[in-house]
Amino acid sequence: MNAVITVLGKDNVGILAKVSNECAAVDVNIIEVTQSVLQGMFAMIMFVDITKCTVPFAQLVDALESKGEEMGVKIHVMHEDIFNAMHKI
């Protein structure tokens, strides 16, 4: 099972490190990541494997959203099944 994590907000030092640390703490493996800084705004998309996640998905979502608030960015986590259903023609 996979999920998509997006991070948007004002660029700051350590955003990628803090998000990846949250993932590593619960055995979420980062498969792919892309990030950009556009005129001081940070944008990142992560594709992660949640198969071995040690907490329920809802708890992962809450933890990352809380981490985002703490860092002053918006973090959104979406299960791959929902993502695929939204983008299916």
mmCIF file as gemmi writes it, N, C-alpha and C atoms, coordinates in Angstrom:
data_model
loop_
_atom_site.group_PDB
_atom_site.id
_atom_site.type_symbol
_atom_site.label_atom_id
_atom_site.label_alt_id
_atom_site.label_comp_id
_atom_site.label_asym_id
_atom_site.label_entity_id
_atom_site.label_seq_id
_atom_site.pdbx_PDB_ins_code
_atom_site.Cartn_x
_atom_site.Cartn_y
_atom_site.Cartn_z
_atom_site.occupancy
_atom_site.B_iso_or_equiv
_atom_site.pdbx_formal_charge
_atom_site.auth_seq_id
_atom_site.auth_asym_id
_atom_site.pdbx_PDB_model_num
ATOM 1 N N . MET Axp A 1 ? 0.845 -1.178 0 1 0 ? 1 A 1
ATOM 2 C CA . MET Axp A 1 ? 0 0 0 1 0 ? 1 A 1
ATOM 3 C C . MET Axp A 1 ? 0.887 1.237 0 1 0 ? 1 A 1
ATOM 4 N N . ASN Axp A 2 ? 0.445 2.238 -0.737 1 0 ? 2 A 1
ATOM 5 C CA . ASN Axp A 2 ? 1.209 3.459 -0.859 1 0 ? 2 A 1
ATOM 6 C C . ASN Axp A 2 ? 0.344 4.66 -0.516 1 0 ? 2 A 1
ATOM 7 N N . ALA Axp A 3 ? 1.011 5.796 -0.351 1 0 ? 3 A 1
ATOM 8 C CA . ALA Axp A 3 ? 0.325 7.051 -0.084 1 0 ? 3 A 1
ATOM 9 C C . ALA Axp A 3 ? 1.095 8.179 -0.739 1 0 ? 3 A 1
ATOM 10 N N . VAL Axp A 4 ? 0.411 9.293 -0.92 1 0 ? 4 A 1
ATOM 11 C CA . VAL Axp A 4 ? 1.011 10.505 -1.468 1 0 ? 4 A 1
ATOM 12 C C . VAL Axp A 4 ? 0.987 11.567 -0.362 1 0 ? 4 A 1
ATOM 13 N N . ILE Axp A 5 ? 2.154 12.157 -0.107 1 0 ? 5 A 1
ATOM 14 C CA . ILE Axp A 5 ? 2.274 13.224 0.891 1 0 ? 5 A 1
ATOM 15 C C . ILE Axp A 5 ? 2.662 14.494 0.157 1 0 ? 5 A 1
ATOM 16 N N . THR Axp A 6 ? 1.9 15.573 0.365 1 0 ? 6 A 1
ATOM 17 C CA . THR Axp A 6 ? 2.264 16.854 -0.217 1 0 ? 6 A 1
ATOM 18 C C . THR Axp A 6 ? 2.573 17.838 0.903 1 0 ? 6 A 1
ATOM 19 N N . VAL Axp A 7 ? 3.54 18.695 0.65 1 0 ? 7 A 1
ATOM 20 C CA . VAL Axp A 7 ? 3.937 19.715 1.619 1 0 ? 7 A 1
ATOM 21 C C . VAL Axp A 7 ? 4.025 21.038 0.876 1 0 ? 7 A 1
ATOM 22 N N . LEU Axp A 8 ? 3.316 22.058 1.373 1 0 ? 8 A 1
ATOM 23 C CA . LEU Axp A 8 ? 3.324 23.384 0.771 1 0 ? 8 A 1
ATOM 24 C C . LEU Axp A 8 ? 3.472 24.439 1.853 1 0 ? 8 A 1
ATOM 25 N N . GLY Axp A 9 ? 4.287 25.445 1.584 1 0 ? 9 A 1
ATOM 26 C CA . GLY Axp A 9 ? 4.413 26.539 2.527 1 0 ? 9 A 1
ATOM 27 C C . GLY Axp A 9 ? 5.667 27.35 2.297 1 0 ? 9 A 1
ATOM 28 N N . LYS Axp A 10 ? 5.878 28.303 3.164 1 0 ? 10 A 1
ATOM 29 C CA . LYS Axp A 10 ? 7.061 29.157 3.089 1 0 ? 10 A 1
ATOM 30 C C . LYS Axp A 10 ? 8.303 28.304 3.32 1 0 ? 10 A 1
ATOM 31 N N . ASP Axp A 11 ? 9.327 28.506 2.491 1 0 ? 11 A 1
ATOM 32 C CA . ASP Axp A 11 ? 10.545 27.718 2.586 1 0 ? 11 A 1
ATOM 33 C C . ASP Axp A 11 ? 11.268 27.976 3.905 1 0 ? 11 A 1
ATOM 34 N N . ASN Axp A 12 ? 11.716 26.912 4.533 1 0 ? 12 A 1
ATOM 35 C CA . ASN Axp A 12 ? 12.498 26.957 5.77 1 0 ? 12 A 1
ATOM 36 C C . ASN Axp A 12 ? 13.516 25.836 5.733 1 0 ? 12 A 1
ATOM 37 N N . VAL Axp A 13 ? 14.548 25.966 6.518 1 0 ? 13 A 1
ATOM 38 C CA . VAL Axp A 13 ? 15.566 24.922 6.621 1 0 ? 13 A 1
ATOM 39 C C . VAL Axp A 13 ? 14.966 23.683 7.279 1 0 ? 13 A 1
ATOM 40 N N . GLY Axp A 14 ? 15.218 22.502 6.698 1 0 ? 14 A 1
ATOM 41 C CA . GLY Axp A 14 ? 14.879 21.241 7.344 1 0 ? 14 A 1
ATOM 42 C C . GLY Axp A 14 ? 13.51 20.675 7.1 1 0 ? 14 A 1
ATOM 43 N N . ILE Axp A 15 ? 12.748 21.238 6.179 1 0 ? 15 A 1
ATOM 44 C CA . ILE Axp A 15 ? 11.396 20.706 5.946 1 0 ? 15 A 1
ATOM 45 C C . ILE Axp A 15 ? 11.462 19.242 5.51 1 0 ? 15 A 1
ATOM 46 N N . LEU Axp A 16 ? 12.259 18.96 4.5 1 0 ? 16 A 1
ATOM 47 C CA . LEU Axp A 16 ? 12.389 17.585 4.011 1 0 ? 16 A 1
ATOM 48 C C . LEU Axp A 16 ? 12.87 16.653 5.116 1 0 ? 16 A 1
ATOM 49 N N . ALA Axp A 17 ? 13.846 17.097 5.891 1 0 ? 17 A 1
ATOM 50 C CA . ALA Axp A 17 ? 14.394 16.267 6.971 1 0 ? 17 A 1
ATOM 51 C C . ALA Axp A 17 ? 13.342 15.958 8.028 1 0 ? 17 A 1
ATOM 52 N N . LYS Axp A 18 ? 12.562 16.947 8.413 1 0 ? 18 A 1
ATOM 53 C CA . LYS Axp A 18 ? 11.562 16.737 9.46 1 0 ? 18 A 1
ATOM 54 C C . LYS Axp A 18 ? 10.438 15.813 9.007 1 0 ? 18 A 1
ATOM 55 N N . VAL Axp A 19 ? 9.996 15.978 7.758 1 0 ? 19 A 1
ATOM 56 C CA . VAL Axp A 19 ? 8.94 15.11 7.238 1 0 ? 19 A 1
ATOM 57 C C . VAL Axp A 19 ? 9.464 13.681 7.095 1 0 ? 19 A 1
ATOM 58 N N . SER Axp A 20 ? 10.671 13.538 6.569 1 0 ? 20 A 1
ATOM 59 C CA . SER Axp A 20 ? 11.223 12.187 6.401 1 0 ? 20 A 1
ATOM 60 C C . SER Axp A 20 ? 11.497 11.523 7.746 1 0 ? 20 A 1
ATOM 61 N N . ASN Axp A 21 ? 11.877 12.286 8.763 1 0 ? 21 A 1
ATOM 62 C CA . ASN Axp A 21 ? 12.062 11.725 10.108 1 0 ? 21 A 1
ATOM 63 C C . ASN Axp A 21 ? 10.74 11.205 10.672 1 0 ? 21 A 1
ATOM 64 N N . GLU Axp A 22 ? 9.658 11.944 10.445 1 0 ? 22 A 1
ATOM 65 C CA . GLU Axp A 22 ? 8.335 11.484 10.901 1 0 ? 22 A 1
ATOM 66 C C . GLU Axp A 22 ? 7.977 10.169 10.22 1 0 ? 22 A 1
ATOM 67 N N . CYS Axp A 23 ? 8.278 10.073 8.937 1 0 ? 23 A 1
ATOM 68 C CA . CYS Axp A 23 ? 7.996 8.842 8.196 1 0 ? 23 A 1
ATOM 69 C C . CYS Axp A 23 ? 8.848 7.688 8.729 1 0 ? 23 A 1
ATOM 70 N N . ALA Axp A 24 ? 10.129 7.929 8.893 1 0 ? 24 A 1
ATOM 71 C CA . ALA Axp A 24 ? 11.039 6.872 9.35 1 0 ? 24 A 1
ATOM 72 C C . ALA Axp A 24 ? 10.662 6.371 10.739 1 0 ? 24 A 1
ATOM 73 N N . ALA Axp A 25 ? 10.164 7.249 11.584 1 0 ? 25 A 1
ATOM 74 C CA . ALA Axp A 25 ? 9.822 6.877 12.955 1 0 ? 25 A 1
ATOM 75 C C . ALA Axp A 25 ? 8.716 5.819 13.016 1 0 ? 25 A 1
ATOM 76 N N . VAL Axp A 26 ? 7.895 5.753 11.967 1 0 ? 26 A 1
ATOM 77 C CA . VAL Axp A 26 ? 6.791 4.777 11.948 1 0 ? 26 A 1
ATOM 78 C C . VAL Axp A 26 ? 6.935 3.79 10.789 1 0 ? 26 A 1
ATOM 79 N N . ASP Axp A 27 ? 8.161 3.608 10.31 1 0 ? 27 A 1
ATOM 80 C CA . ASP Axp A 27 ? 8.495 2.647 9.251 1 0 ? 27 A 1
ATOM 81 C C . ASP Axp A 27 ? 7.765 2.897 7.93 1 0 ? 27 A 1
ATOM 82 N N . VAL Axp A 28 ? 7.586 4.158 7.59 1 0 ? 28 A 1
ATOM 83 C CA . VAL Axp A 28 ? 7.059 4.535 6.281 1 0 ? 28 A 1
ATOM 84 C C . VAL Axp A 28 ? 8.264 4.777 5.37 1 0 ? 28 A 1
ATOM 85 N N . ASN Axp A 29 ? 8.327 4.035 4.261 1 0 ? 29 A 1
ATOM 86 C CA . ASN Axp A 29 ? 9.464 4.12 3.353 1 0 ? 29 A 1
ATOM 87 C C . ASN Axp A 29 ? 9.185 5.11 2.224 1 0 ? 29 A 1
ATOM 88 N N . ILE Axp A 30 ? 10.091 6.054 2.028 1 0 ? 30 A 1
ATOM 89 C CA . ILE Axp A 30 ? 9.956 7.029 0.947 1 0 ? 30 A 1
ATOM 90 C C . ILE Axp A 30 ? 10.445 6.374 -0.342 1 0 ? 30 A 1
ATOM 91 N N . ILE Axp A 31 ? 9.547 6.267 -1.304 1 0 ? 31 A 1
ATOM 92 C CA . ILE Axp A 31 ? 9.869 5.65 -2.586 1 0 ? 31 A 1
ATOM 93 C C . ILE Axp A 31 ? 10.395 6.699 -3.565 1 0 ? 31 A 1
ATOM 94 N N . GLU Axp A 32 ? 9.711 7.826 -3.617 1 0 ? 32 A 1
ATOM 95 C CA . GLU Axp A 32 ? 10.088 8.877 -4.555 1 0 ? 32 A 1
ATOM 96 C C . GLU Axp A 32 ? 9.729 10.226 -3.954 1 0 ? 32 A 1
ATOM 97 N N . VAL Axp A 33 ? 10.562 11.22 -4.235 1 0 ? 33 A 1
ATOM 98 C CA . VAL Axp A 33 ? 10.292 12.566 -3.736 1 0 ? 33 A 1
ATOM 99 C C . VAL Axp A 33 ? 10.729 13.593 -4.773 1 0 ? 33 A 1
ATOM 100 N N . THR Axp A 34 ? 9.931 14.632 -4.899 1 0 ? 34 A 1
ATOM 101 C CA . THR Axp A 34 ? 10.291 15.769 -5.741 1 0 ? 34 A 1
ATOM 102 C C . THR Axp A 34 ? 9.973 17.027 -4.943 1 0 ? 34 A 1
ATOM 103 N N . GLN Axp A 35 ? 10.847 18.018 -5.076 1 0 ? 35 A 1
ATOM 104 C CA . GLN Axp A 35 ? 10.608 19.262 -4.355 1 0 ? 35 A 1
ATOM 105 C C . GLN Axp A 35 ? 11.099 20.436 -5.185 1 0 ? 35 A 1
ATOM 106 N N . SER Axp A 36 ? 10.481 21.574 -4.951 1 0 ? 36 A 1
ATOM 107 C CA . SER Axp A 36 ? 10.861 22.819 -5.62 1 0 ? 36 A 1
ATOM 108 C C . SER Axp A 36 ? 10.685 23.964 -4.655 1 0 ? 36 A 1
ATOM 109 N N . VAL Axp A 37 ? 11.468 24.998 -4.87 1 0 ? 37 A 1
ATOM 110 C CA . VAL Axp A 37 ? 11.274 26.256 -4.158 1 0 ? 37 A 1
ATOM 111 C C . VAL Axp A 37 ? 11.022 27.306 -5.224 1 0 ? 37 A 1
ATOM 112 N N . LEU Axp A 38 ? 9.833 27.898 -5.197 1 0 ? 38 A 1
ATOM 113 C CA . LEU Axp A 38 ? 9.42 28.889 -6.179 1 0 ? 38 A 1
ATOM 114 C C . LEU Axp A 38 ? 9.157 30.205 -5.473 1 0 ? 38 A 1
ATOM 115 N N . GLN Axp A 39 ? 10.01 31.184 -5.685 1 0 ? 39 A 1
ATOM 116 C CA . GLN Axp A 39 ? 9.864 32.506 -5.077 1 0 ? 39 A 1
ATOM 117 C C . GLN Axp A 39 ? 9.624 32.41 -3.576 1 0 ? 39 A 1
ATOM 118 N N . GLY Axp A 40 ? 10.421 31.576 -2.915 1 0 ? 40 A 1
ATOM 119 C CA . GLY Axp A 40 ? 10.342 31.449 -1.463 1 0 ? 40 A 1
ATOM 120 C C . GLY Axp A 40 ? 9.285 30.488 -0.946 1 0 ? 40 A 1
ATOM 121 N N . MET Axp A 41 ? 8.522 29.884 -1.856 1 0 ? 41 A 1
ATOM 122 C CA . MET Axp A 41 ? 7.501 28.916 -1.452 1 0 ? 41 A 1
ATOM 123 C C . MET Axp A 41 ? 8.024 27.506 -1.715 1 0 ? 41 A 1
ATOM 124 N N . PHE Axp A 42 ? 7.913 26.654 -0.71 1 0 ? 42 A 1
ATOM 125 C CA . PHE Axp A 42 ? 8.38 25.274 -0.774 1 0 ? 42 A 1
ATOM 126 C C . PHE Axp A 42 ? 7.226 24.387 -1.222 1 0 ? 42 A 1
ATOM 127 N N . ALA Axp A 43 ? 7.48 23.492 -2.177 1 0 ? 43 A 1
ATOM 128 C CA . ALA Axp A 43 ? 6.478 22.533 -2.635 1 0 ? 43 A 1
ATOM 129 C C . ALA Axp A 43 ? 7.152 21.173 -2.756 1 0 ? 43 A 1
ATOM 130 N N . MET Axp A 44 ? 6.554 20.147 -2.142 1 0 ? 44 A 1
ATOM 131 C CA . MET Axp A 44 ? 7.131 18.809 -2.185 1 0 ? 44 A 1
ATOM 132 C C . MET Axp A 44 ? 6.019 17.779 -2.345 1 0 ? 44 A 1
ATOM 133 N N . ILE Axp A 45 ? 6.31 16.758 -3.135 1 0 ? 45 A 1
ATOM 134 C CA . ILE Axp A 45 ? 5.426 15.604 -3.273 1 0 ? 45 A 1
ATOM 135 C C . ILE Axp A 45 ? 6.255 14.368 -2.967 1 0 ? 45 A 1
ATOM 136 N N . MET Axp A 46 ? 5.754 13.543 -2.065 1 0 ? 46 A 1
ATOM 137 C CA . MET Axp A 46 ? 6.423 12.292 -1.713 1 0 ? 46 A 1
ATOM 138 C C . MET Axp A 46 ? 5.476 11.133 -2.018 1 0 ? 46 A 1
ATOM 139 N N . PHE Axp A 47 ? 6.022 10.092 -2.6 1 0 ? 47 A 1
ATOM 140 C CA . PHE Axp A 47 ? 5.28 8.85 -2.796 1 0 ? 47 A 1
ATOM 141 C C . PHE Axp A 47 ? 5.893 7.859 -1.825 1 0 ? 47 A 1
ATOM 142 N N . VAL Axp A 48 ? 5.097 7.34 -0.902 1 0 ? 48 A 1
ATOM 143 C CA . VAL Axp A 48 ? 5.631 6.52 0.183 1 0 ? 48 A 1
ATOM 144 C C . VAL Axp A 48 ? 4.942 5.166 0.259 1 0 ? 48 A 1
ATOM 145 N N . ASP Axp A 49 ? 5.677 4.185 0.784 1 0 ? 49 A 1
ATOM 146 C CA . ASP Axp A 49 ? 5.154 2.838 1.014 1 0 ? 49 A 1
ATOM 147 C C . ASP Axp A 49 ? 4.733 2.754 2.476 1 0 ? 49 A 1
ATOM 148 N N . ILE Axp A 50 ? 3.448 2.512 2.711 1 0 ? 50 A 1
ATOM 149 C CA . ILE Axp A 50 ? 2.927 2.451 4.082 1 0 ? 50 A 1
ATOM 150 C C . ILE Axp A 50 ? 2.642 1.017 4.521 1 0 ? 50 A 1
ATOM 151 N N . THR Axp A 51 ? 3.127 0.046 3.751 1 0 ? 51 A 1
ATOM 152 C CA . THR Axp A 51 ? 2.866 -1.366 4.05 1 0 ? 51 A 1
ATOM 153 C C . THR Axp A 51 ? 3.313 -1.757 5.453 1 0 ? 51 A 1
ATOM 154 N N . LYS Axp A 52 ? 4.467 -1.29 5.874 1 0 ? 52 A 1
ATOM 155 C CA . LYS Axp A 52 ? 5.022 -1.663 7.175 1 0 ? 52 A 1
ATOM 156 C C . LYS Axp A 52 ? 4.809 -0.589 8.248 1 0 ? 52 A 1
ATOM 157 N N . CYS Axp A 53 ? 3.949 0.374 7.976 1 0 ? 53 A 1
ATOM 158 C CA . CYS Axp A 53 ? 3.699 1.457 8.933 1 0 ? 53 A 1
ATOM 159 C C . CYS Axp A 53 ? 3.232 0.868 10.269 1 0 ? 53 A 1
ATOM 160 N N . THR Axp A 54 ? 3.83 1.343 11.347 1 0 ? 54 A 1
ATOM 161 C CA . THR Axp A 54 ? 3.562 0.788 12.68 1 0 ? 54 A 1
ATOM 162 C C . THR Axp A 54 ? 2.389 1.447 13.4 1 0 ? 54 A 1
ATOM 163 N N . VAL Axp A 55 ? 1.745 2.416 12.738 1 0 ? 55 A 1
ATOM 164 C CA . VAL Axp A 55 ? 0.574 3.075 13.329 1 0 ? 55 A 1
ATOM 165 C C . VAL Axp A 55 ? -0.56 3.046 12.302 1 0 ? 55 A 1
ATOM 166 N N . PRO Axp A 56 ? -1.802 3.162 12.75 1 0 ? 56 A 1
ATOM 167 C CA . PRO Axp A 56 ? -2.924 3.231 11.802 1 0 ? 56 A 1
ATOM 168 C C . PRO Axp A 56 ? -2.766 4.44 10.873 1 0 ? 56 A 1
ATOM 169 N N . PHE Axp A 57 ? -3.298 4.317 9.653 1 0 ? 57 A 1
ATOM 170 C CA . PHE Axp A 57 ? -3.166 5.385 8.661 1 0 ? 57 A 1
ATOM 171 C C . PHE Axp A 57 ? -3.664 6.721 9.193 1 0 ? 57 A 1
ATOM 172 N N . ALA Axp A 58 ? -4.801 6.729 9.879 1 0 ? 58 A 1
ATOM 173 C CA . ALA Axp A 58 ? -5.359 7.976 10.423 1 0 ? 58 A 1
ATOM 174 C C . ALA Axp A 58 ? -4.383 8.641 11.399 1 0 ? 58 A 1
ATOM 175 N N . GLN Axp A 59 ? -3.675 7.845 12.169 1 0 ? 59 A 1
ATOM 176 C CA . GLN Axp A 59 ? -2.699 8.379 13.116 1 0 ? 59 A 1
ATOM 177 C C . GLN Axp A 59 ? -1.505 8.989 12.373 1 0 ? 59 A 1
ATOM 178 N N . LEU Axp A 60 ? -1.088 8.36 11.283 1 0 ? 60 A 1
ATOM 179 C CA . LEU Axp A 60 ? -0.016 8.907 10.445 1 0 ? 60 A 1
ATOM 180 C C . LEU Axp A 60 ? -0.436 10.261 9.886 1 0 ? 60 A 1
ATOM 181 N N . VAL Axp A 61 ? -1.648 10.333 9.37 1 0 ? 61 A 1
ATOM 182 C CA . VAL Axp A 61 ? -2.182 11.587 8.822 1 0 ? 61 A 1
ATOM 183 C C . VAL Axp A 61 ? -2.159 12.672 9.89 1 0 ? 61 A 1
ATOM 184 N N . ASP Axp A 62 ? -2.676 12.374 11.071 1 0 ? 62 A 1
ATOM 185 C CA . ASP Axp A 62 ? -2.723 13.352 12.157 1 0 ? 62 A 1
ATOM 186 C C . ASP Axp A 62 ? -1.322 13.809 12.559 1 0 ? 62 A 1
ATOM 187 N N . ALA Axp A 63 ? -0.379 12.867 12.653 1 0 ? 63 A 1
ATOM 188 C CA . ALA Axp A 63 ? 0.989 13.2 13.061 1 0 ? 63 A 1
ATOM 189 C C . ALA Axp A 63 ? 1.652 14.126 12.051 1 0 ? 63 A 1
ATOM 190 N N . LEU Axp A 64 ? 1.477 13.829 10.77 1 0 ? 64 A 1
ATOM 191 C CA . LEU Axp A 64 ? 2.094 14.675 9.751 1 0 ? 64 A 1
ATOM 192 C C . LEU Axp A 64 ? 1.421 16.04 9.657 1 0 ? 64 A 1
ATOM 193 N N . GLU Axp A 65 ? 0.103 16.086 9.803 1 0 ? 65 A 1
ATOM 194 C CA . GLU Axp A 65 ? -0.588 17.379 9.803 1 0 ? 65 A 1
ATOM 195 C C . GLU Axp A 65 ? -0.136 18.228 10.99 1 0 ? 65 A 1
ATOM 196 N N . SER Axp A 66 ? 0.027 17.607 12.152 1 0 ? 66 A 1
ATOM 197 C CA . SER Axp A 66 ? 0.511 18.322 13.335 1 0 ? 66 A 1
ATOM 198 C C . SER Axp A 66 ? 1.936 18.817 13.137 1 0 ? 66 A 1
ATOM 199 N N . LYS Axp A 67 ? 2.786 17.989 12.543 1 0 ? 67 A 1
ATOM 200 C CA . LYS Axp A 67 ? 4.164 18.386 12.256 1 0 ? 67 A 1
ATOM 201 C C . LYS Axp A 67 ? 4.172 19.576 11.301 1 0 ? 67 A 1
ATOM 202 N N . GLY Axp A 68 ? 3.285 19.557 10.336 1 0 ? 68 A 1
ATOM 203 C CA . GLY Axp A 68 ? 3.179 20.672 9.398 1 0 ? 68 A 1
ATOM 204 C C . GLY Axp A 68 ? 2.806 21.969 10.095 1 0 ? 68 A 1
ATOM 205 N N . GLU Axp A 69 ? 1.823 21.9 10.984 1 0 ? 69 A 1
ATOM 206 C CA . GLU Axp A 69 ? 1.428 23.092 11.742 1 0 ? 69 A 1
ATOM 207 C C . GLU Axp A 69 ? 2.594 23.616 12.561 1 0 ? 69 A 1
ATOM 208 N N . GLU Axp A 70 ? 3.33 22.715 13.169 1 0 ? 70 A 1
ATOM 209 C CA . GLU Axp A 70 ? 4.498 23.07 13.975 1 0 ? 70 A 1
ATOM 210 C C . GLU Axp A 70 ? 5.56 23.777 13.121 1 0 ? 70 A 1
ATOM 211 N N . MET Axp A 71 ? 5.707 23.351 11.862 1 0 ? 71 A 1
ATOM 212 C CA . MET Axp A 71 ? 6.717 23.914 10.962 1 0 ? 71 A 1
ATOM 213 C C . MET Axp A 71 ? 6.2 25.11 10.161 1 0 ? 71 A 1
ATOM 214 N N . GLY Axp A 72 ? 4.913 25.388 10.222 1 0 ? 72 A 1
ATOM 215 C CA . GLY Axp A 72 ? 4.34 26.498 9.467 1 0 ? 72 A 1
ATOM 216 C C . GLY Axp A 72 ? 4.093 26.171 8.001 1 0 ? 72 A 1
ATOM 217 N N . VAL Axp A 73 ? 3.881 24.88 7.696 1 0 ? 73 A 1
ATOM 218 C CA . VAL Axp A 73 ? 3.556 24.45 6.343 1 0 ? 73 A 1
ATOM 219 C C . VAL Axp A 73 ? 2.301 23.583 6.384 1 0 ? 73 A 1
ATOM 220 N N . LYS Axp A 74 ? 1.714 23.356 5.23 1 0 ? 74 A 1
ATOM 221 C CA . LYS Axp A 74 ? 0.531 22.495 5.132 1 0 ? 74 A 1
ATOM 222 C C . LYS Axp A 74 ? 0.96 21.142 4.595 1 0 ? 74 A 1
ATOM 223 N N . ILE Axp A 75 ? 0.711 20.083 5.366 1 0 ? 75 A 1
ATOM 224 C CA . ILE Axp A 75 ? 1.018 18.724 4.939 1 0 ? 75 A 1
ATOM 225 C C . ILE Axp A 75 ? -0.294 17.98 4.747 1 0 ? 75 A 1
ATOM 226 N N . HIS Axp A 76 ? -0.426 17.355 3.583 1 0 ? 76 A 1
ATOM 227 C CA . HIS Axp A 76 ? -1.621 16.582 3.27 1 0 ? 76 A 1
ATOM 228 C C . HIS Axp A 76 ? -1.194 15.161 2.903 1 0 ? 76 A 1
ATOM 229 N N . VAL Axp A 77 ? -1.875 14.176 3.456 1 0 ? 77 A 1
ATOM 230 C CA . VAL Axp A 77 ? -1.564 12.77 3.187 1 0 ? 77 A 1
ATOM 231 C C . VAL Axp A 77 ? -2.808 12.117 2.58 1 0 ? 77 A 1
ATOM 232 N N . MET Axp A 78 ? -2.595 11.444 1.453 1 0 ? 78 A 1
ATOM 233 C CA . MET Axp A 78 ? -3.712 10.795 0.784 1 0 ? 78 A 1
ATOM 234 C C . MET Axp A 78 ? -3.323 9.357 0.431 1 0 ? 78 A 1
ATOM 235 N N . HIS Axp A 79 ? -4.18 8.411 0.798 1 0 ? 79 A 1
ATOM 236 C CA . HIS Axp A 79 ? -3.946 7.009 0.45 1 0 ? 79 A 1
ATOM 237 C C . HIS Axp A 79 ? -3.962 6.879 -1.068 1 0 ? 79 A 1
ATOM 238 N N . GLU Axp A 80 ? -3.108 6.033 -1.598 1 0 ? 80 A 1
ATOM 239 C CA . GLU Axp A 80 ? -2.988 5.85 -3.04 1 0 ? 80 A 1
ATOM 240 C C . GLU Axp A 80 ? -4.318 5.471 -3.686 1 0 ? 80 A 1
ATOM 241 N N . ASP Axp A 81 ? -5.124 4.667 -3.02 1 0 ? 81 A 1
ATOM 242 C CA . ASP Axp A 81 ? -6.415 4.257 -3.584 1 0 ? 81 A 1
ATOM 243 C C . ASP Axp A 81 ? -7.325 5.465 -3.82 1 0 ? 81 A 1
ATOM 244 N N . ILE Axp A 82 ? -7.341 6.388 -2.888 1 0 ? 82 A 1
ATOM 245 C CA . ILE Axp A 82 ? -8.152 7.605 -3.031 1 0 ? 82 A 1
ATOM 246 C C . ILE Axp A 82 ? -7.589 8.467 -4.154 1 0 ? 82 A 1
ATOM 247 N N . PHE Axp A 83 ? -6.27 8.621 -4.16 1 0 ? 83 A 1
ATOM 248 C CA . PHE Axp A 83 ? -5.604 9.401 -5.199 1 0 ? 83 A 1
ATOM 249 C C . PHE Axp A 83 ? -5.944 8.845 -6.59 1 0 ? 83 A 1
ATOM 250 N N . ASN Axp A 84 ? -5.828 7.536 -6.753 1 0 ? 84 A 1
ATOM 251 C CA . ASN Axp A 84 ? -6.121 6.906 -8.043 1 0 ? 84 A 1
ATOM 252 C C . ASN Axp A 84 ? -7.584 7.057 -8.421 1 0 ? 84 A 1
ATOM 253 N N . ALA Axp A 85 ? -8.486 6.921 -7.468 1 0 ? 85 A 1
ATOM 254 C CA . ALA Axp A 85 ? -9.911 7.062 -7.746 1 0 ? 85 A 1
ATOM 255 C C . ALA Axp A 85 ? -10.251 8.481 -8.182 1 0 ? 85 A 1
ATOM 256 N N . MET Axp A 86 ? -9.608 9.458 -7.601 1 0 ? 86 A 1
ATOM 257 C CA . MET Axp A 86 ? -9.853 10.856 -7.946 1 0 ? 86 A 1
ATOM 258 C C . MET Axp A 86 ? -9.358 11.18 -9.359 1 0 ? 86 A 1
ATOM 259 N N . HIS Axp A 87 ? -8.339 10.485 -9.809 1 0 ? 87 A 1
ATOM 260 C CA . HIS Axp A 87 ? -7.72 10.807 -11.086 1 0 ? 87 A 1
ATOM 261 C C . HIS Axp A 87 ? -8.018 9.787 -12.185 1 0 ? 87 A 1
ATOM 262 N N . LYS Axp A 88 ? -9.021 8.967 -11.949 1 0 ? 88 A 1
ATOM 263 C CA . LYS Axp A 88 ? -9.409 7.958 -12.929 1 0 ? 88 A 1
ATOM 264 C C . LYS Axp A 88 ? -10.463 8.541 -13.858 1 0 ? 88 A 1
ATOM 265 N N . ILE Axp A 89 ? -10.291 8.298 -15.125 1 0 ? 89 A 1
ATOM 266 C CA . ILE Axp A 89 ? -11.239 8.839 -16.106 1 0 ? 89 A 1
ATOM 267 C C . ILE Axp A 89 ? -12.36 7.84 -16.326 1 0 ? 89 A 1
